[in-house]
């Protein structure tokens, strides 16, 4: 799968926001988000 530059920027911004509330994308803790469909971004 190819991630466009815009998608990369959005993923980075979402990750930055989520880090501020102690949540990770595809992290291993129960409260972390798991993304099954990268088209979400």
N, C-alpha and C positions, 0 to 999 in steps of 0.2 A: 504494500500500500504506500502511496506517495502522499506526504503531508505538505501542503502548500505553505508558503511563507506566512500568509494570513492565518492559517490554522495554527502554525507554530506560535505566532504572536498571541493568539487567543488562548492557547493552552498555557503559555507562560503567564498571562494576566490572571487567568482562573487559578492557576497554581499559587501565584503570589497572594491573591486574596484568601484562598483557602488556608495557606500557611499561617495567615494572621489569626485564624480561628482554630488552629491546630488540627487541620484536616488535610490529608494528602490524596492525590489522585492515584489510584491503584496501589495504595499503601496496604500494609498488612494488619492494621488495627481494626477492631470492629466498627469504629465510627468513620473510617476512611471510605472514600467513594471508589467504586470499581466501575470503570468504563468498559462496557462490552462492545459498544458501537462508536468508534472514533469519529463518525460523521456527526456526533453530537456537537462537535466544535465547528 
